[in-house]
Amino acid sequence: MARYFKNDINILGCRKVFFSISLVLLIIAVGAICFRGINLGVEFQGGTNITFTNTGDVTIEQMRDACSQAGLTDPVIQTSSSGSSNGFIVRTAETDPNVAEATALQISENLALANNSYEVQTIGPDWGTSVLRSSLTAFFIAIIAIIIYISIRFEWKMSLTAILGLVHDLTIVIGIYALFQLEVTPNVIAALLTIMGYSLYDTVVSFHRINENASPDMHYSYITIANHSVNQVLARTINTTLTSLIPVLAMLFFGGDTLKDFAFAMAVGLILGSYSSFGISVPIFALWKSREVTYAKLAVKYGEGKGDFSHEKLPELTNEAEQPKSATRKVESTSEPSGGGGGKSGKAKAQGKSDK
């Protein structure tokens, strides 16, 4: 089996690089969340979204002036596009649908837009609170179920490191939204929950292969066998990620605004999920497992570096050890007849002398 290890990519040997990259990304993500905050959509805070389409050559300054003339103070205005049509999304804290409808009509009249060029969506704060509570409940239930399943199917150390990789992925995705002040909508929450499945899939596949390959009586360190296991499933991980990423990128570049919210979070999450499976979860688990007494002895005996396989010399040493024994046996077998014949001739000579 050692000859296969020679062709392995030393993925776990680069674990310090992976840890450093993840640490930098996590610091940036947490910093963005703490200092810039999460830009929650109107669905979570309550308020009104006024979506203007087919606005032609209207600039964002003109839209801001029209909103000010309509009586809006500090509205959030974002540009949007759908195909060749340009537009704007105006978000306000207004929760009265009648007032919001009148405001949208006045803005369209100020800009000389058609009456059907806008769409008003008003959501109360209670609905947003209910959505956020349901999302958090679903997240924590999923976390608990994952820990229980992986602990029963494999072991509890695998479940904790899998959750660690999952938190790593979700934190960075949310941090990107906070850093660029992208709006977090229910579609983004749905994407985050979907990311959990993709991230855990790659991790569980790697853990399953490690569980099959590892044993206390193996002639390799746990780091070595974990690296070999990751190499065995690496092609599957890449193929699965690319297959899932193609339709997501199609939604991101060619879909509408609603699909883009979902697709962007999914695209980032798919890439992070594949990366964290071999760059975070597996290395941390392998290091943790290597501290166990049984596998710590293997690490001392065989080393942890790729290609550092002391057992490769064992067959050669065994053959060399067997050769002297066989040679000795041949000498012994050869000497026995000569010794025996010499003994008989000596006795015959002695007997002849005595006869004389």
C-alpha positions in Angstrom: 0.0 0.0 0.0 2.9 2.3 0.6 3.6 2.6 -3.2 0.3 4.4 -3.6 1.2 6.9 -0.9 4.1 8.1 -2.9 1.7 9.6 -5.5 -0.5 11.4 -3.0 -0.7 15.2 -2.9 0.5 16.3 0.5 -2.7 18.1 1.4 -2.5 17.7 5.2 1.2 18.8 5.0 -0.1 22.2 4.0 -2.5 22.4 7.0 -0.6 25.4 8.5 -1.2 27.3 5.3 -4.9 26.4 5.3 -5.2 27.4 9.0 -3.5 30.7 8.3 -5.8 31.5 5.4 -8.9 30.6 7.3 -7.8 32.6 10.3 -7.3 35.7 8.2 -10.7 35.2 6.5 -12.4 34.7 9.9 -10.8 37.8 11.4 -12.0 39.9 8.5 -15.5 38.3 8.6 -16.0 38.7 12.3 -14.6 42.3 12.1 -17.1 43.1 9.4 -20.0 41.6 11.3 -19.1 43.5 14.5 -18.2 46.9 13.0 -20.2 47.2 9.8 -23.2 45.0 10.9 -25.5 42.8 8.9 -27.7 44.5 6.4 -30.9 42.7 7.1 -33.6 42.9 4.5 -37.0 44.4 4.9 -38.4 41.0 5.6 -36.5 40.8 8.9 -36.8 44.5 10.0 -40.2 45.4 8.7 -40.8 48.2 6.2 -41.4 48.8 2.6 -39.5 47.9 -0.6 -40.4 50.0 -3.7 -39.0 48.4 -6.8 -38.8 50.7 -9.9 -38.3 49.1 -13.3 -37.7 50.5 -16.8 -36.4 53.8 -15.4 -34.4 54.6 -18.5 -31.7 57.2 -18.0 -32.7 58.2 -14.4 -29.7 58.6 -12.2 -29.4 57.7 -8.5 -29.2 61.4 -7.7 -32.4 62.1 -9.5 -34.1 59.2 -7.7 -32.8 60.5 -4.3 -34.2 64.0 -5.1 -37.6 62.5 -6.1 -37.7 60.5 -2.8 -36.9 63.6 -0.9 -39.7 65.5 -2.6 -42.1 62.7 -1.7 -41.3 63.1 2.0 -38.9 60.2 2.5 -36.0 60.8 4.9 -32.9 58.7 4.6 -34.2 56.1 2.3 -31.9 53.2 1.2 -31.6 53.4 -2.6 -30.0 50.6 -4.6 -29.6 50.2 -8.4 -30.9 47.1 -10.0 -30.9 45.6 -13.5 -32.8 42.8 -15.2 -31.6 42.1 -18.7 -31.4 45.4 -20.5 -33.8 47.1 -18.1 -32.4 49.4 -15.4 -34.2 50.2 -12.2 -34.0 51.1 -8.5 -34.9 49.5 -5.2 -36.0 52.0 -2.5 -36.3 50.8 1.0 -38.0 52.7 3.8 -39.1 52.0 7.3 -42.8 52.7 6.5 -45.1 49.8 7.5 -48.4 51.3 6.4 -49.2 49.9 2.9 -51.5 52.9 2.0 -48.8 55.4 2.8 -46.2 53.4 1.0 -48.4 53.1 -2.2 -49.0 56.9 -2.2 -45.3 57.6 -1.8 -44.4 55.3 -4.7 -46.9 57.0 -6.9 -45.6 60.4 -6.1 -42.0 59.3 -6.8 -43.0 57.9 -10.2 -44.8 61.2 -11.0 -41.8 63.2 -10.0 -39.6 61.2 -12.4 -42.3 61.1 -15.1 -42.4 57.3 -15.0 -45.3 55.1 -16.0 -47.8 54.1 -13.3 -46.9 50.4 -13.8 -43.2 51.0 -13.4 -43.1 50.2 -9.7 -44.0 47.5 -7.3 -44.6 48.0 -3.5 -43.9 45.4 -0.9 -44.8 46.2 2.7 -44.0 43.9 5.5 -44.7 44.3 9.2 -42.0 43.7 11.8 -43.8 40.7 13.4 -43.4 38.7 10.2 -39.7 39.4 10.0 -39.2 38.4 13.6 -41.1 35.2 12.9 -38.9 34.4 9.9 -35.7 35.0 11.8 -36.8 32.9 14.7 -37.8 30.0 12.5 -34.5 30.2 10.6 -32.4 30.1 13.8 -34.6 27.3 15.2 -34.0 25.3 12.0 -30.3 26.0 12.2 -29.8 24.8 15.8 -32.0 21.7 15.3 -29.9 20.8 12.2 -26.7 21.2 14.3 -27.9 19.0 17.0 -29.1 16.3 14.6 -25.8 16.4 12.8 -23.8 16.0 16.0 -26.0 13.0 17.0 -25.8 11.3 13.7 -22.1 11.6 13.1 -21.4 10.6 16.7 -23.4 7.4 16.3 -22.2 6.6 12.8 -18.5 7.5 13.3 -17.4 9.1 16.6 -18.0 12.3 18.5 -14.6 13.9 17.5 -15.7 13.7 13.9 -19.0 15.4 14.7 -17.4 18.3 16.5 -14.8 18.9 13.8 -17.5 18.7 11.1 -19.5 21.4 13.0 -16.4 23.5 13.3 -15.9 23.4 9.5 -19.6 24.2 9.1 -19.4 27.3 11.4 -16.2 28.3 9.5 -18.1 28.3 6.2 -21.2 30.1 7.5 -19.2 32.8 9.3 -17.2 33.7 6.3 -20.3 33.8 4.0 -22.1 36.1 6.5 -18.9 38.2 6.9 -18.8 38.7 3.1 -22.4 40.0 3.2 -21.5 42.3 6.1 -18.3 43.5 4.5 -19.9 44.6 1.2 -23.2 45.5 2.9 -25.2 43.1 0.8 -28.8 42.6 1.8 -29.6 39.5 3.8 -33.0 38.2 2.6 -34.9 35.0 3.3 -33.4 33.7 0.1 -29.9 34.1 1.6 -31.0 32.3 4.8 -32.3 29.5 2.6 -28.9 29.4 0.8 -27.1 29.2 4.1 -29.2 26.3 5.3 -28.5 24.6 1.9 -24.8 25.3 2.3 -24.9 23.2 5.5 -25.8 20.1 3.5 -23.1 20.6 0.8 -20.4 21.4 3.4 -21.2 18.4 5.5 -21.4 16.1 2.5 -17.8 16.5 1.5 -16.7 16.3 5.2 -18.6 13.1 5.9 -17.3 11.4 2.7 -13.7 12.2 3.8 -14.5 10.9 7.4 -16.0 7.7 6.0 -12.9 6.9 4.0 -10.6 7.7 7.0 -12.7 5.4 9.1 -12.3 2.6 6.6 -8.6 3.0 6.2 -7.5 3.7 9.8 -6.7 0.9 12.3 -4.6 0.8 15.5 -2.3 -1.9 14.0 -1.5 0.0 10.7 2.1 0.8 9.8 1.4 4.5 9.2 0.7 7.6 11.3 -2.8 8.9 11.5 -1.9 12.1 9.6 -0.5 9.9 6.7 -3.6 7.7 6.5 -5.9 10.8 6.7 -4.0 12.5 3.9 -4.3 9.3 1.8 -8.0 9.2 2.4 -8.5 12.8 1.3 -6.6 12.0 -1.9 -8.9 9.1 -2.5 -12.0 11.3 -2.4 -10.5 14.4 -3.8 -11.7 13.8 -7.4 -15.2 13.1 -6.2 -15.2 16.3 -4.2 -14.0 18.4 -7.1 -16.5 16.8 -9.5 -19.4 17.2 -7.1 -18.6 20.9 -6.4 -18.2 21.8 -10.1 -21.4 20.0 -11.0 -23.3 21.9 -8.3 -21.5 25.2 -9.1 -22.4 25.4 -12.8 -26.2 25.9 -12.4 -25.6 28.2 -9.4 -23.3 30.4 -11.5 -25.9 30.4 -14.3 -28.5 31.7 -11.8 -26.0 34.3 -10.5 -25.1 35.8 -13.9 -28.3 35.3 -15.8 -31.0 35.1 -13.2 -33.1 37.9 -11.7 -32.5 39.8 -8.5 -34.3 37.3 -6.4 -32.3 34.4 -7.7 -29.0 36.3 -7.4 -29.4 36.7 -3.7 -29.7 32.9 -3.4 -27.0 32.1 -6.0 -24.3 34.3 -4.6 -24.5 32.8 -1.1 -24.6 29.3 -2.7 -21.6 29.9 -4.9 -19.5 31.2 -2.0 -20.7 28.4 0.3 -20.0 25.6 -2.2 -16.4 26.7 -2.7 -15.9 27.2 1.1 -17.6 23.8 1.8 -15.2 21.9 -0.4 -12.2 23.8 1.0 -13.1 23.4 4.6 -13.6 19.6 4.3 -9.9 19.0 3.5 -8.4 22.2 4.8 -10.1 22.5 8.2 -12.2 19.6 9.4 -10.0 16.7 8.4 -6.7 18.3 9.5 -8.1 19.3 12.9 -9.6 15.8 13.4 -6.4 14.1 12.3 -4.3 16.2 14.7 -6.8 15.6 17.5 -6.8 11.8 16.8 -3.0 11.7 16.6 -2.9 12.7 20.3 -4.5 9.5 21.4 -2.0 7.1 22.9 -2.3 4.4 20.2 -1.8 6.8 17.3 0.7 8.9 19.0 3.0 5.9 19.2 2.5 5.4 15.4 3.4 9.0 14.7 6.6 8.7 16.7 7.5 5.4 15.0 6.6 6.2 11.4 6.6 10.0 11.2 3.9 12.3 9.9 5.4 13.6 6.6 4.3 12.4 3.2 6.7 9.8 2.0 8.2 9.2 5.5 7.3 5.6 5.6 9.7 3.6 7.6 7.7 0.4 6.9 8.8 0.5 3.2 12.1 -0.9 4.3 10.6 -3.7 6.3 10.1 -6.1 3.3 13.7 -5.6 2.3 15.0 -6.1 5.8 12.9 -9.2 6.1 14.3 -10.7 2.9 17.8 -9.8 3.9 17.2 -11.4 7.3 15.8 -14.5 5.6 18.7 -14.9 3.2 21.4 -15.6 5.9 19.1 -18.1 7.6 18.5 -20.0 4.4 22.2 -19.8 3.5 23.0 -21.2 6.9 20.5 -24.0 6.5 22.0 -24.8 3.1 25.5 -24.9 4.5 24.3 -27.1 7.4 22.5 -29.4 5.0 25.6 -29.5 2.8 28.0 -30.1 5.6 25.9 -32.8 7.2 26.5 -35.4 4.4 30.2 -34.6 4.1 30.5 -34.7 7.9 28.6 -37.9 8.0 30.7 -39.5 5.2 33.9 -38.3 6.8 32.8 -39.9 10.0 32.1 -43.2 8.4 35.4 -43.3 6.5 37.2 -42.5 9.7 35.6 -45.3 11.5 36.4 -47.7 8.6 40.0 -46.7 8.6 40.1 -47.1 12.4 38.5 -50.5 12.0 41.0 -51.5 9.3 43.9 -50.6 11.5 42.5 -52.5 14.3 42.1 -55.6 12.1 45.7 -55.3 11.0 
